[in-house]
Amino acid sequence: MVTLATLPEGKEAVVIGIIAGRGLARRLAELGFMRGEKVKILRSGPGPVLVLVKGSKIALGWGVARKILVRDSIEEET
């Protein structure tokens, strides 16, 4: 289990949880970051993390991306 902020570009993962208050957790759910949802990192590094989720590109600040717990999508398939 790692956070979205630590994944390299091109990596796919599955959301397993969010460590945030109700407001942020609700907003992330509205954007598609829900348990079991597949995500792909389009850009990481300094600045915002660009994520593909449910067919939409979403830019998240590094601090917010750190609050999204994920696991490798390959682990789910095995």
mmJSON file of the N, C-alpha and C atoms, coordinates in Angstrom:
{"data_MODEL":{"atom_site":{
"group_PDB":["ATOM","ATOM","ATOM","ATOM","ATOM","ATOM","ATOM","ATOM","ATOM","ATOM","ATOM","ATOM","ATOM","ATOM","ATOM","ATOM","ATOM","ATOM","ATOM","ATOM","ATOM","ATOM","ATOM","ATOM","ATOM","ATOM","ATOM","ATOM","ATOM","ATOM","ATOM","ATOM","ATOM","ATOM","ATOM","ATOM","ATOM","ATOM","ATOM","ATOM","ATOM","ATOM","ATOM","ATOM","ATOM","ATOM","ATOM","ATOM","ATOM","ATOM","ATOM","ATOM","ATOM","ATOM","ATOM","ATOM","ATOM","ATOM","ATOM","ATOM","ATOM","ATOM","ATOM","ATOM","ATOM","ATOM","ATOM","ATOM","ATOM","ATOM","ATOM","ATOM","ATOM","ATOM","ATOM","ATOM","ATOM","ATOM","ATOM","ATOM","ATOM","ATOM","ATOM","ATOM","ATOM","ATOM","ATOM","ATOM","ATOM","ATOM","ATOM","ATOM","ATOM","ATOM","ATOM","ATOM","ATOM","ATOM","ATOM","ATOM","ATOM","ATOM","ATOM","ATOM","ATOM","ATOM","ATOM","ATOM","ATOM","ATOM","ATOM","ATOM","ATOM","ATOM","ATOM","ATOM","ATOM","ATOM","ATOM","ATOM","ATOM","ATOM","ATOM","ATOM","ATOM","ATOM","ATOM","ATOM","ATOM","ATOM","ATOM","ATOM","ATOM","ATOM","ATOM","ATOM","ATOM","ATOM","ATOM","ATOM","ATOM","ATOM","ATOM","ATOM","ATOM","ATOM","ATOM","ATOM","ATOM","ATOM","ATOM","ATOM","ATOM","ATOM","ATOM","ATOM","ATOM","ATOM","ATOM","ATOM","ATOM","ATOM","ATOM","ATOM","ATOM","ATOM","ATOM","ATOM","ATOM","ATOM","ATOM","ATOM","ATOM","ATOM","ATOM","ATOM","ATOM","ATOM","ATOM","ATOM","ATOM","ATOM","ATOM","ATOM","ATOM","ATOM","ATOM","ATOM","ATOM","ATOM","ATOM","ATOM","ATOM","ATOM","ATOM","ATOM","ATOM","ATOM","ATOM","ATOM","ATOM","ATOM","ATOM","ATOM","ATOM","ATOM","ATOM","ATOM","ATOM","ATOM","ATOM","ATOM","ATOM","ATOM","ATOM","ATOM","ATOM","ATOM","ATOM","ATOM","ATOM","ATOM","ATOM","ATOM","ATOM","ATOM","ATOM","ATOM","ATOM","ATOM","ATOM","ATOM","ATOM","ATOM"],
"id":[1,2,3,4,5,6,7,8,9,10,11,12,13,14,15,16,17,18,19,20,21,22,23,24,25,26,27,28,29,30,31,32,33,34,35,36,37,38,39,40,41,42,43,44,45,46,47,48,49,50,51,52,53,54,55,56,57,58,59,60,61,62,63,64,65,66,67,68,69,70,71,72,73,74,75,76,77,78,79,80,81,82,83,84,85,86,87,88,89,90,91,92,93,94,95,96,97,98,99,100,101,102,103,104,105,106,107,108,109,110,111,112,113,114,115,116,117,118,119,120,121,122,123,124,125,126,127,128,129,130,131,132,133,134,135,136,137,138,139,140,141,142,143,144,145,146,147,148,149,150,151,152,153,154,155,156,157,158,159,160,161,162,163,164,165,166,167,168,169,170,171,172,173,174,175,176,177,178,179,180,181,182,183,184,185,186,187,188,189,190,191,192,193,194,195,196,197,198,199,200,201,202,203,204,205,206,207,208,209,210,211,212,213,214,215,216,217,218,219,220,221,222,223,224,225,226,227,228,229,230,231,232,233,234],
"type_symbol":["N","C","C","N","C","C","N","C","C","N","C","C","N","C","C","N","C","C","N","C","C","N","C","C","N","C","C","N","C","C","N","C","C","N","C","C","N","C","C","N","C","C","N","C","C","N","C","C","N","C","C","N","C","C","N","C","C","N","C","C","N","C","C","N","C","C","N","C","C","N","C","C","N","C","C","N","C","C","N","C","C","N","C","C","N","C","C","N","C","C","N","C","C","N","C","C","N","C","C","N","C","C","N","C","C","N","C","C","N","C","C","N","C","C","N","C","C","N","C","C","N","C","C","N","C","C","N","C","C","N","C","C","N","C","C","N","C","C","N","C","C","N","C","C","N","C","C","N","C","C","N","C","C","N","C","C","N","C","C","N","C","C","N","C","C","N","C","C","N","C","C","N","C","C","N","C","C","N","C","C","N","C","C","N","C","C","N","C","C","N","C","C","N","C","C","N","C","C","N","C","C","N","C","C","N","C","C","N","C","C","N","C","C","N","C","C","N","C","C","N","C","C","N","C","C","N","C","C","N","C","C","N","C","C"],
"label_atom_id":["N","CA","C","N","CA","C","N","CA","C","N","CA","C","N","CA","C","N","CA","C","N","CA","C","N","CA","C","N","CA","C","N","CA","C","N","CA","C","N","CA","C","N","CA","C","N","CA","C","N","CA","C","N","CA","C","N","CA","C","N","CA","C","N","CA","C","N","CA","C","N","CA","C","N","CA","C","N","CA","C","N","CA","C","N","CA","C","N","CA","C","N","CA","C","N","CA","C","N","CA","C","N","CA","C","N","CA","C","N","CA","C","N","CA","C","N","CA","C","N","CA","C","N","CA","C","N","CA","C","N","CA","C","N","CA","C","N","CA","C","N","CA","C","N","CA","C","N","CA","C","N","CA","C","N","CA","C","N","CA","C","N","CA","C","N","CA","C","N","CA","C","N","CA","C","N","CA","C","N","CA","C","N","CA","C","N","CA","C","N","CA","C","N","CA","C","N","CA","C","N","CA","C","N","CA","C","N","CA","C","N","CA","C","N","CA","C","N","CA","C","N","CA","C","N","CA","C","N","CA","C","N","CA","C","N","CA","C","N","CA","C","N","CA","C","N","CA","C","N","CA","C","N","CA","C","N","CA","C","N","CA","C","N","CA","C","N","CA","C","N","CA","C"],
"label_alt_id":[null,null,null,null,null,null,null,null,null,null,null,null,null,null,null,null,null,null,null,null,null,null,null,null,null,null,null,null,null,null,null,null,null,null,null,null,null,null,null,null,null,null,null,null,null,null,null,null,null,null,null,null,null,null,null,null,null,null,null,null,null,null,null,null,null,null,null,null,null,null,null,null,null,null,null,null,null,null,null,null,null,null,null,null,null,null,null,null,null,null,null,null,null,null,null,null,null,null,null,null,null,null,null,null,null,null,null,null,null,null,null,null,null,null,null,null,null,null,null,null,null,null,null,null,null,null,null,null,null,null,null,null,null,null,null,null,null,null,null,null,null,null,null,null,null,null,null,null,null,null,null,null,null,null,null,null,null,null,null,null,null,null,null,null,null,null,null,null,null,null,null,null,null,null,null,null,null,null,null,null,null,null,null,null,null,null,null,null,null,null,null,null,null,null,null,null,null,null,null,null,null,null,null,null,null,null,null,null,null,null,null,null,null,null,null,null,null,null,null,null,null,null,null,null,null,null,null,null,null,null,null,null,null,null],
"label_comp_id":["MET","MET","MET","VAL","VAL","VAL","THR","THR","THR","LEU","LEU","LEU","ALA","ALA","ALA","THR","THR","THR","LEU","LEU","LEU","PRO","PRO","PRO","GLU","GLU","GLU","GLY","GLY","GLY","LYS","LYS","LYS","GLU","GLU","GLU","ALA","ALA","ALA","VAL","VAL","VAL","VAL","VAL","VAL","ILE","ILE","ILE","GLY","GLY","GLY","ILE","ILE","ILE","ILE","ILE","ILE","ALA","ALA","ALA","GLY","GLY","GLY","ARG","ARG","ARG","GLY","GLY","GLY","LEU","LEU","LEU","ALA","ALA","ALA","ARG","ARG","ARG","ARG","ARG","ARG","LEU","LEU","LEU","ALA","ALA","ALA","GLU","GLU","GLU","LEU","LEU","LEU","GLY","GLY","GLY","PHE","PHE","PHE","MET","MET","MET","ARG","ARG","ARG","GLY","GLY","GLY","GLU","GLU","GLU","LYS","LYS","LYS","VAL","VAL","VAL","LYS","LYS","LYS","ILE","ILE","ILE","LEU","LEU","LEU","ARG","ARG","ARG","SER","SER","SER","GLY","GLY","GLY","PRO","PRO","PRO","GLY","GLY","GLY","PRO","PRO","PRO","VAL","VAL","VAL","LEU","LEU","LEU","VAL","VAL","VAL","LEU","LEU","LEU","VAL","VAL","VAL","LYS","LYS","LYS","GLY","GLY","GLY","SER","SER","SER","LYS","LYS","LYS","ILE","ILE","ILE","ALA","ALA","ALA","LEU","LEU","LEU","GLY","GLY","GLY","TRP","TRP","TRP","GLY","GLY","GLY","VAL","VAL","VAL","ALA","ALA","ALA","ARG","ARG","ARG","LYS","LYS","LYS","ILE","ILE","ILE","LEU","LEU","LEU","VAL","VAL","VAL","ARG","ARG","ARG","ASP","ASP","ASP","SER","SER","SER","ILE","ILE","ILE","GLU","GLU","GLU","GLU","GLU","GLU","GLU","GLU","GLU","THR","THR","THR"],
"label_asym_id":["A","A","A","A","A","A","A","A","A","A","A","A","A","A","A","A","A","A","A","A","A","A","A","A","A","A","A","A","A","A","A","A","A","A","A","A","A","A","A","A","A","A","A","A","A","A","A","A","A","A","A","A","A","A","A","A","A","A","A","A","A","A","A","A","A","A","A","A","A","A","A","A","A","A","A","A","A","A","A","A","A","A","A","A","A","A","A","A","A","A","A","A","A","A","A","A","A","A","A","A","A","A","A","A","A","A","A","A","A","A","A","A","A","A","A","A","A","A","A","A","A","A","A","A","A","A","A","A","A","A","A","A","A","A","A","A","A","A","A","A","A","A","A","A","A","A","A","A","A","A","A","A","A","A","A","A","A","A","A","A","A","A","A","A","A","A","A","A","A","A","A","A","A","A","A","A","A","A","A","A","A","A","A","A","A","A","A","A","A","A","A","A","A","A","A","A","A","A","A","A","A","A","A","A","A","A","A","A","A","A","A","A","A","A","A","A","A","A","A","A","A","A","A","A","A","A","A","A","A","A","A","A","A","A"],
"label_entity_id":["1","1","1","1","1","1","1","1","1","1","1","1","1","1","1","1","1","1","1","1","1","1","1","1","1","1","1","1","1","1","1","1","1","1","1","1","1","1","1","1","1","1","1","1","1","1","1","1","1","1","1","1","1","1","1","1","1","1","1","1","1","1","1","1","1","1","1","1","1","1","1","1","1","1","1","1","1","1","1","1","1","1","1","1","1","1","1","1","1","1","1","1","1","1","1","1","1","1","1","1","1","1","1","1","1","1","1","1","1","1","1","1","1","1","1","1","1","1","1","1","1","1","1","1","1","1","1","1","1","1","1","1","1","1","1","1","1","1","1","1","1","1","1","1","1","1","1","1","1","1","1","1","1","1","1","1","1","1","1","1","1","1","1","1","1","1","1","1","1","1","1","1","1","1","1","1","1","1","1","1","1","1","1","1","1","1","1","1","1","1","1","1","1","1","1","1","1","1","1","1","1","1","1","1","1","1","1","1","1","1","1","1","1","1","1","1","1","1","1","1","1","1","1","1","1","1","1","1","1","1","1","1","1","1"],
"label_seq_id":[1,1,1,2,2,2,3,3,3,4,4,4,5,5,5,6,6,6,7,7,7,8,8,8,9,9,9,10,10,10,11,11,11,12,12,12,13,13,13,14,14,14,15,15,15,16,16,16,17,17,17,18,18,18,19,19,19,20,20,20,21,21,21,22,22,22,23,23,23,24,24,24,25,25,25,26,26,26,27,27,27,28,28,28,29,29,29,30,30,30,31,31,31,32,32,32,33,33,33,34,34,34,35,35,35,36,36,36,37,37,37,38,38,38,39,39,39,40,40,40,41,41,41,42,42,42,43,43,43,44,44,44,45,45,45,46,46,46,47,47,47,48,48,48,49,49,49,50,50,50,51,51,51,52,52,52,53,53,53,54,54,54,55,55,55,56,56,56,57,57,57,58,58,58,59,59,59,60,60,60,61,61,61,62,62,62,63,63,63,64,64,64,65,65,65,66,66,66,67,67,67,68,68,68,69,69,69,70,70,70,71,71,71,72,72,72,73,73,73,74,74,74,75,75,75,76,76,76,77,77,77,78,78,78],
"pdbx_PDB_ins_code":[null,null,null,null,null,null,null,null,null,null,null,null,null,null,null,null,null,null,null,null,null,null,null,null,null,null,null,null,null,null,null,null,null,null,null,null,null,null,null,null,null,null,null,null,null,null,null,null,null,null,null,null,null,null,null,null,null,null,null,null,null,null,null,null,null,null,null,null,null,null,null,null,null,null,null,null,null,null,null,null,null,null,null,null,null,null,null,null,null,null,null,null,null,null,null,null,null,null,null,null,null,null,null,null,null,null,null,null,null,null,null,null,null,null,null,null,null,null,null,null,null,null,null,null,null,null,null,null,null,null,null,null,null,null,null,null,null,null,null,null,null,null,null,null,null,null,null,null,null,null,null,null,null,null,null,null,null,null,null,null,null,null,null,null,null,null,null,null,null,null,null,null,null,null,null,null,null,null,null,null,null,null,null,null,null,null,null,null,null,null,null,null,null,null,null,null,null,null,null,null,null,null,null,null,null,null,null,null,null,null,null,null,null,null,null,null,null,null,null,null,null,null,null,null,null,null,null,null,null,null,null,null,null,null],
"Cartn_x":[0.846,0.0,0.899,0.626,1.379,0.392,0.915,0.039,0.17,-0.828,-0.847,0.361,0.807,1.913,3.241,3.374,4.653,4.782,3.714,3.747,4.463,5.202,5.867,4.894,5.288,4.479,4.22,3.012,2.642,2.132,2.275,1.864,0.352,-0.222,-1.646,-1.801,-2.859,-3.102,-4.599,-4.961,-6.359,-6.477,-7.46,-7.694,-8.192,-7.564,-8.01,-8.506,-8.258,-8.747,-8.287,-8.901,-8.545,-8.418,-7.295,-7.062,-7.271,-8.491,-8.819,-10.096,-10.361,-11.608,-12.787,-13.974,-15.185,-15.276,-14.977,-15.105,-14.212,-12.931,-11.998,-12.34,-12.678,-13.035,-14.236,-15.216,-16.406,-16.024,-15.192,-14.779,-14.002,-13.107,-12.346,-13.27,-14.272,-15.248,-16.011,-16.375,-17.068,-16.21,-14.892,-13.965,-13.699,-14.139,-13.975,-13.01,-12.403,-11.447,-12.198,-12.696,-13.438,-12.755,-12.986,-12.398,-12.694,-11.641,-11.782,-11.611,-11.558,-11.435,-9.988,-9.818,-8.476,-8.071,-6.8,-6.241,-4.912,-4.5,-3.209,-2.517,-1.237,-0.458,0.029,-0.392,0.037,1.271,1.363,2.537,2.738,3.991,4.326,5.614,6.018,7.219,6.873,7.724,7.419,6.113,5.329,4.059,2.941,1.813,0.646,0.893,0.157,0.162,-1.035,-0.786,-1.861,-2.289,-3.576,-4.102,-5.258,-5.306,-6.445,-7.344,-8.593,-9.553,-10.912,-11.534,-12.835,-12.844,-11.737,-11.664,-11.397,-11.235,-10.973,-9.57,-8.932,-7.627,-7.855,-7.284,-7.452,-6.068,-5.856,-4.613,-4.838,-3.993,-4.081,-2.785,-2.89,-1.694,-1.031,0.272,1.029,0.479,0.099,-0.437,-1.734,-2.584,-3.846,-3.555,-2.658,-2.305,-1.727,-1.084,-0.53,-1.611,-2.815,-3.915,-4.694,-4.354,-5.061,-4.21,-4.703,-3.984,-4.337,-3.309,-3.513,-2.686,-3.035,-2.199,-2.014,-0.98,-0.661,-1.847,-2.24,-3.402,-3.147,-1.898,-1.561,-1.866,-1.646,-1.923,-3.389,-4.285,-5.722,-6.111,-5.425,-5.779,-5.331,-4.345,-3.833,-4.501],
"Cartn_y":[-1.168,0.0,1.241,2.128,3.374,4.508,5.714,6.837,7.176,7.847,8.262,9.141,9.941,10.872,10.165,8.916,8.215,7.398,7.299,6.468,7.174,6.431,7.017,7.208,8.032,8.258,6.946,6.792,5.597,4.453,4.561,3.487,3.469,2.273,2.105,1.515,1.931,1.456,1.45,0.918,0.85,1.593,2.455,3.205,2.245,2.313,1.467,2.29,3.589,4.417,5.849,6.704,8.119,8.525,9.159,9.649,11.155,11.588,13.012,13.271,14.539,14.929,14.696,14.855,14.588,15.414,16.706,17.587,17.168,16.93,16.532,15.141,14.233,12.874,12.903,13.738,13.861,14.429,15.459,16.079,15.085,14.322,13.325,12.242,11.849,10.862,11.422,12.703,13.338,13.341,13.422,13.409,11.992,10.973,9.595,8.763,9.349,8.619,7.86,6.679,5.837,4.479,3.813,2.488,1.559,0.907,-0.036,0.582,1.904,2.584,2.538,2.211,2.203,3.621,3.931,5.234,5.029,6.018,5.966,7.31,7.278,8.5,8.955,10.145,10.706,11.587,12.271,13.105,13.18,13.037,13.194,13.994,14.286,15.091,16.399,17.398,18.692,19.26,19.829,20.397,19.391,19.676,18.792,17.409,16.437,15.079,14.99,14.601,14.484,13.023,12.778,11.42,11.21,10.039,9.642,8.762,9.205,8.439,8.542,7.409,7.348,8.144,8.091,8.761,10.25,10.809,12.241,12.468,13.528,13.928,14.897,14.566,15.366,15.747,17.041,17.511,17.66,17.017,17.081,17.641,18.485,18.93,17.741,17.847,16.738,16.362,17.363,17.099,16.311,16.603,15.866,14.457,14.339,13.026,12.108,12.7,11.92,11.29,11.802,11.31,10.158,9.833,8.767,7.5,6.478,5.21,4.316,3.695,2.844,1.572,0.611,-0.591,-0.847,-1.573,-1.907,-2.615,-2.2,-2.815,-4.272,-4.665,-6.057,-6.946,-6.434,-7.205,-7.597,-6.708,-6.982,-8.124,-8.22,-9.216,-10.611,-10.735,-12.054,-12.589],
"Cartn_z":[0.0,0.0,0.0,-0.941,-1.076,-1.341,-1.449,-1.778,-3.252,-3.759,-5.158,-5.483,-4.523,-4.736,-4.994,-4.575,-4.703,-5.983,-6.757,-7.964,-9.11,-9.921,-11.093,-12.257,-13.197,-14.398,-15.123,-15.641,-16.392,-15.537,-14.232,-13.323,-13.145,-13.153,-12.875,-11.483,-10.806,-9.448,-9.181,-8.02,-7.594,-6.264,-6.156,-4.921,-3.843,-2.665,-1.557,-0.371,-0.389,0.707,0.588,1.399,1.434,2.895,3.224,4.575,4.542,4.797,4.722,5.502,5.73,6.376,5.442,5.988,5.204,3.932,4.033,2.872,1.727,2.026,0.974,0.458,1.358,0.933,-0.006,0.307,-0.547,-1.908,-1.913,-3.179,-4.039,-3.439,-4.194,-4.746,-3.978,-4.463,-5.66,-5.605,-6.727,-7.987,-7.797,-8.933,-9.447,-8.705,-9.149,-8.33,-7.303,-6.473,-5.385,-5.759,-4.828,-4.717,-3.618,-3.373,-4.549,-5.051,-6.15,-7.529,-7.599,-8.897,-9.388,-10.673,-11.262,-11.64,-11.413,-11.761,-12.473,-13.247,-13.93,-13.762,-13.419,-13.25,-14.621,-15.016,-16.297,-16.131,-14.979,-14.705,-13.203,-12.798,-11.383,-11.296,-10.101,-9.926,-9.255,-9.422,-8.801,-9.352,-8.482,-8.925,-8.824,-9.471,-9.369,-9.97,-9.445,-9.976,-10.923,-12.173,-13.158,-13.228,-12.975,-12.843,-13.81,-14.421,-15.244,-14.383,-14.208,-13.417,-14.094,-14.352,-15.031,-16.333,-17.069,-18.363,-18.299,-17.104,-16.947,-16.409,-16.885,-16.364,-15.214,-14.056,-12.848,-12.324,-12.07,-11.465,-9.966,-9.19,-7.731,-7.174,-6.176,-5.469,-4.8,-4.597,-4.02,-2.643,-1.845,-0.513,-0.553,-1.519,-1.673,-2.186,-3.159,-3.711,-2.636,-1.632,-0.522,0.338,0.28,1.114,0.473,-0.781,-1.496,-1.466,-0.797,-0.684,-1.863,-2.443,-3.612,-3.48,-4.323,-4.456,-5.945,-6.258,-7.638,-8.276,-9.473,-10.13,-10.482,-10.64,-10.948,-9.743,-8.523,-7.311,-7.234,-7.694,-7.635,-8.567,-9.709,-10.72,-10.343,-9.427,-9.055,-7.83],
"occupancy":[1.0,1.0,1.0,1.0,1.0,1.0,1.0,1.0,1.0,1.0,1.0,1.0,1.0,1.0,1.0,1.0,1.0,1.0,1.0,1.0,1.0,1.0,1.0,1.0,1.0,1.0,1.0,1.0,1.0,1.0,1.0,1.0,1.0,1.0,1.0,1.0,1.0,1.0,1.0,1.0,1.0,1.0,1.0,1.0,1.0,1.0,1.0,1.0,1.0,1.0,1.0,1.0,1.0,1.0,1.0,1.0,1.0,1.0,1.0,1.0,1.0,1.0,1.0,1.0,1.0,1.0,1.0,1.0,1.0,1.0,1.0,1.0,1.0,1.0,1.0,1.0,1.0,1.0,1.0,1.0,1.0,1.0,1.0,1.0,1.0,1.0,1.0,1.0,1.0,1.0,1.0,1.0,1.0,1.0,1.0,1.0,1.0,1.0,1.0,1.0,1.0,1.0,1.0,1.0,1.0,1.0,1.0,1.0,1.0,1.0,1.0,1.0,1.0,1.0,1.0,1.0,1.0,1.0,1.0,1.0,1.0,1.0,1.0,1.0,1.0,1.0,1.0,1.0,1.0,1.0,1.0,1.0,1.0,1.0,1.0,1.0,1.0,1.0,1.0,1.0,1.0,1.0,1.0,1.0,1.0,1.0,1.0,1.0,1.0,1.0,1.0,1.0,1.0,1.0,1.0,1.0,1.0,1.0,1.0,1.0,1.0,1.0,1.0,1.0,1.0,1.0,1.0,1.0,1.0,1.0,1.0,1.0,1.0,1.0,1.0,1.0,1.0,1.0,1.0,1.0,1.0,1.0,1.0,1.0,1.0,1.0,1.0,1.0,1.0,1.0,1.0,1.0,1.0,1.0,1.0,1.0,1.0,1.0,1.0,1.0,1.0,1.0,1.0,1.0,1.0,1.0,1.0,1.0,1.0,1.0,1.0,1.0,1.0,1.0,1.0,1.0,1.0,1.0,1.0,1.0,1.0,1.0,1.0,1.0,1.0,1.0,1.0,1.0,1.0,1.0,1.0,1.0,1.0,1.0],
"B_iso_or_equiv":[0.0,0.0,0.0,0.0,0.0,0.0,0.0,0.0,0.0,0.0,0.0,0.0,0.0,0.0,0.0,0.0,0.0,0.0,0.0,0.0,0.0,0.0,0.0,0.0,0.0,0.0,0.0,0.0,0.0,0.0,0.0,0.0,0.0,0.0,0.0,0.0,0.0,0.0,0.0,0.0,0.0,0.0,0.0,0.0,0.0,0.0,0.0,0.0,0.0,0.0,0.0,0.0,0.0,0.0,0.0,0.0,0.0,0.0,0.0,0.0,0.0,0.0,0.0,0.0,0.0,0.0,0.0,0.0,0.0,0.0,0.0,0.0,0.0,0.0,0.0,0.0,0.0,0.0,0.0,0.0,0.0,0.0,0.0,0.0,0.0,0.0,0.0,0.0,0.0,0.0,0.0,0.0,0.0,0.0,0.0,0.0,0.0,0.0,0.0,0.0,0.0,0.0,0.0,0.0,0.0,0.0,0.0,0.0,0.0,0.0,0.0,0.0,0.0,0.0,0.0,0.0,0.0,0.0,0.0,0.0,0.0,0.0,0.0,0.0,0.0,0.0,0.0,0.0,0.0,0.0,0.0,0.0,0.0,0.0,0.0,0.0,0.0,0.0,0.0,0.0,0.0,0.0,0.0,0.0,0.0,0.0,0.0,0.0,0.0,0.0,0.0,0.0,0.0,0.0,0.0,0.0,0.0,0.0,0.0,0.0,0.0,0.0,0.0,0.0,0.0,0.0,0.0,0.0,0.0,0.0,0.0,0.0,0.0,0.0,0.0,0.0,0.0,0.0,0.0,0.0,0.0,0.0,0.0,0.0,0.0,0.0,0.0,0.0,0.0,0.0,0.0,0.0,0.0,0.0,0.0,0.0,0.0,0.0,0.0,0.0,0.0,0.0,0.0,0.0,0.0,0.0,0.0,0.0,0.0,0.0,0.0,0.0,0.0,0.0,0.0,0.0,0.0,0.0,0.0,0.0,0.0,0.0,0.0,0.0,0.0,0.0,0.0,0.0,0.0,0.0,0.0,0.0,0.0,0.0],
"pdbx_formal_charge":[null,null,null,null,null,null,null,null,null,null,null,null,null,null,null,null,null,null,null,null,null,null,null,null,null,null,null,null,null,null,null,null,null,null,null,null,null,null,null,null,null,null,null,null,null,null,null,null,null,null,null,null,null,null,null,null,null,null,null,null,null,null,null,null,null,null,null,null,null,null,null,null,null,null,null,null,null,null,null,null,null,null,null,null,null,null,null,null,null,null,null,null,null,null,null,null,null,null,null,null,null,null,null,null,null,null,null,null,null,null,null,null,null,null,null,null,null,null,null,null,null,null,null,null,null,null,null,null,null,null,null,null,null,null,null,null,null,null,null,null,null,null,null,null,null,null,null,null,null,null,null,null,null,null,null,null,null,null,null,null,null,null,null,null,null,null,null,null,null,null,null,null,null,null,null,null,null,null,null,null,null,null,null,null,null,null,null,null,null,null,null,null,null,null,null,null,null,null,null,null,null,null,null,null,null,null,null,null,null,null,null,null,null,null,null,null,null,null,null,null,null,null,null,null,null,null,null,null,null,null,null,null,null,null],
"auth_seq_id":[1,1,1,2,2,2,3,3,3,4,4,4,5,5,5,6,6,6,7,7,7,8,8,8,9,9,9,10,10,10,11,11,11,12,12,12,13,13,13,14,14,14,15,15,15,16,16,16,17,17,17,18,18,18,19,19,19,20,20,20,21,21,21,22,22,22,23,23,23,24,24,24,25,25,25,26,26,26,27,27,27,28,28,28,29,29,29,30,30,30,31,31,31,32,32,32,33,33,33,34,34,34,35,35,35,36,36,36,37,37,37,38,38,38,39,39,39,40,40,40,41,41,41,42,42,42,43,43,43,44,44,44,45,45,45,46,46,46,47,47,47,48,48,48,49,49,49,50,50,50,51,51,51,52,52,52,53,53,53,54,54,54,55,55,55,56,56,56,57,57,57,58,58,58,59,59,59,60,60,60,61,61,61,62,62,62,63,63,63,64,64,64,65,65,65,66,66,66,67,67,67,68,68,68,69,69,69,70,70,70,71,71,71,72,72,72,73,73,73,74,74,74,75,75,75,76,76,76,77,77,77,78,78,78],
"auth_comp_id":["MET","MET","MET","VAL","VAL","VAL","THR","THR","THR","LEU","LEU","LEU","ALA","ALA","ALA","THR","THR","THR","LEU","LEU","LEU","PRO","PRO","PRO","GLU","GLU","GLU","GLY","GLY","GLY","LYS","LYS","LYS","GLU","GLU","GLU","ALA","ALA","ALA","VAL","VAL","VAL","VAL","VAL","VAL","ILE","ILE","ILE","GLY","GLY","GLY","ILE","ILE","ILE","ILE","ILE","ILE","ALA","ALA","ALA","GLY","GLY","GLY","ARG","ARG","ARG","GLY","GLY","GLY","LEU","LEU","LEU","ALA","ALA","ALA","ARG","ARG","ARG","ARG","ARG","ARG","LEU","LEU","LEU","ALA","ALA","ALA","GLU","GLU","GLU","LEU","LEU","LEU","GLY","GLY","GLY","PHE","PHE","PHE","MET","MET","MET","ARG","ARG","ARG","GLY","GLY","GLY","GLU","GLU","GLU","LYS","LYS","LYS","VAL","VAL","VAL","LYS","LYS","LYS","ILE","ILE","ILE","LEU","LEU","LEU","ARG","ARG","ARG","SER","SER","SER","GLY","GLY","GLY","PRO","PRO","PRO","GLY","GLY","GLY","PRO","PRO","PRO","VAL","VAL","VAL","LEU","LEU","LEU","VAL","VAL","VAL","LEU","LEU","LEU","VAL","VAL","VAL","LYS","LYS","LYS","GLY","GLY","GLY","SER","SER","SER","LYS","LYS","LYS","ILE","ILE","ILE","ALA","ALA","ALA","LEU","LEU","LEU","GLY","GLY","GLY","TRP","TRP","TRP","GLY","GLY","GLY","VAL","VAL","VAL","ALA","ALA","ALA","ARG","ARG","ARG","LYS","LYS","LYS","ILE","ILE","ILE","LEU","LEU","LEU","VAL","VAL","VAL","ARG","ARG","ARG","ASP","ASP","ASP","SER","SER","SER","ILE","ILE","ILE","GLU","GLU","GLU","GLU","GLU","GLU","GLU","GLU","GLU","THR","THR","THR"],
"auth_asym_id":["A","A","A","A","A","A","A","A","A","A","A","A","A","A","A","A","A","A","A","A","A","A","A","A","A","A","A","A","A","A","A","A","A","A","A","A","A","A","A","A","A","A","A","A","A","A","A","A","A","A","A","A","A","A","A","A","A","A","A","A","A","A","A","A","A","A","A","A","A","A","A","A","A","A","A","A","A","A","A","A","A","A","A","A","A","A","A","A","A","A","A","A","A","A","A","A","A","A","A","A","A","A","A","A","A","A","A","A","A","A","A","A","A","A","A","A","A","A","A","A","A","A","A","A","A","A","A","A","A","A","A","A","A","A","A","A","A","A","A","A","A","A","A","A","A","A","A","A","A","A","A","A","A","A","A","A","A","A","A","A","A","A","A","A","A","A","A","A","A","A","A","A","A","A","A","A","A","A","A","A","A","A","A","A","A","A","A","A","A","A","A","A","A","A","A","A","A","A","A","A","A","A","A","A","A","A","A","A","A","A","A","A","A","A","A","A","A","A","A","A","A","A","A","A","A","A","A","A","A","A","A","A","A","A"],
"auth_atom_id":["N","CA","C","N","CA","C","N","CA","C","N","CA","C","N","CA","C","N","CA","C","N","CA","C","N","CA","C","N","CA","C","N","CA","C","N","CA","C","N","CA","C","N","CA","C","N","CA","C","N","CA","C","N","CA","C","N","CA","C","N","CA","C","N","CA","C","N","CA","C","N","CA","C","N","CA","C","N","CA","C","N","CA","C","N","CA","C","N","CA","C","N","CA","C","N","CA","C","N","CA","C","N","CA","C","N","CA","C","N","CA","C","N","CA","C","N","CA","C","N","CA","C","N","CA","C","N","CA","C","N","CA","C","N","CA","C","N","CA","C","N","CA","C","N","CA","C","N","CA","C","N","CA","C","N","CA","C","N","CA","C","N","CA","C","N","CA","C","N","CA","C","N","CA","C","N","CA","C","N","CA","C","N","CA","C","N","CA","C","N","CA","C","N","CA","C","N","CA","C","N","CA","C","N","CA","C","N","CA","C","N","CA","C","N","CA","C","N","CA","C","N","CA","C","N","CA","C","N","CA","C","N","CA","C","N","CA","C","N","CA","C","N","CA","C","N","CA","C","N","CA","C","N","CA","C","N","CA","C","N","CA","C","N","CA","C","N","CA","C","N","CA","C"],
"pdbx_PDB_model_num":[1,1,1,1,1,1,1,1,1,1,1,1,1,1,1,1,1,1,1,1,1,1,1,1,1,1,1,1,1,1,1,1,1,1,1,1,1,1,1,1,1,1,1,1,1,1,1,1,1,1,1,1,1,1,1,1,1,1,1,1,1,1,1,1,1,1,1,1,1,1,1,1,1,1,1,1,1,1,1,1,1,1,1,1,1,1,1,1,1,1,1,1,1,1,1,1,1,1,1,1,1,1,1,1,1,1,1,1,1,1,1,1,1,1,1,1,1,1,1,1,1,1,1,1,1,1,1,1,1,1,1,1,1,1,1,1,1,1,1,1,1,1,1,1,1,1,1,1,1,1,1,1,1,1,1,1,1,1,1,1,1,1,1,1,1,1,1,1,1,1,1,1,1,1,1,1,1,1,1,1,1,1,1,1,1,1,1,1,1,1,1,1,1,1,1,1,1,1,1,1,1,1,1,1,1,1,1,1,1,1,1,1,1,1,1,1,1,1,1,1,1,1,1,1,1,1,1,1,1,1,1,1,1,1]
}}}
